[in-house]
C-alpha cells in the first residue's frame, strides 16, 4: 500500500486560477505586455514560474527573474487569497488521514507561501510536511522538490510513495525520482498530457482517487 501521499498544491488541492493569472498579468504589464484575457495565462498554473515566462513569452533568464519578483509583489499582497479549495478536499484529506496515510505537499510554489495558503484554508494540520521552492527559486523543478521532501523526512523507499498532481511536471518529476504518480483530471492537465508523461494512474475526480488509494 502507498503509505506516503505527496500532493501538488495548485490545481490539485486548490483552484488558484484568479490569483495566479492576475499575478502574471501584473508582471507582464510591468514589462509592457498587456493581456486582458486571463484564460490565456492559465498555462502558468503548474510549471515553475520562471520557466513559464521564458517558454511562453520568450523572456531571457534575467527578464524572467524580474518578472517573478513582480509576480510575487502582487501575489503576496492579493493573489494568494484569490484562490479556492476544490469541493470535497477537506473531507478527502480527513478520510486519508483516518485511514492512516501520511500526507505531504510537494509544490513548485515557494514553501513559505504554500504554508500560508494551507493555513488560510485551514488544511495545514493534515500535512506532516510541506515542501516547496525557495523564494530565491533554487528548488523549482518538481523532482528537486520531491527529493527534498523525501530527504527531510528520511523516506528512502520510493515504492511506498505516490505523487498526486494535475500537470505533466508532477508526473515527470515523480518518474525522475522513481516513484509512482497519478494525474487528476479535475485540475489543469488533460489525459493526453498525462499519458505522454507516463502517469501510472489517471483519475477524473476525488471519488476515483479515493478508490484508487484503497487498492494500491
Secondary structure, 3 states (H helix, E strand, C coil): CCCEEEECCECCCEECHHHHHHHHHHHHHHCCCCCCCHHHHHHHCCCCHHHHHHHHHCCCHHHHHHHHHHHHHHHHHCHHHCCEECCCHHHHHHHHHHCCCEEEEEEEEEHHHHHHHHHHCCCHHHEEEEEEECCCCCCCCHHHHHHHHHHHCCCCCHHHEEEEECCHHHHHHHHHCCCEEEEECCCCCCHHHHHHHCCCEEECCHHHHHHHHCCC
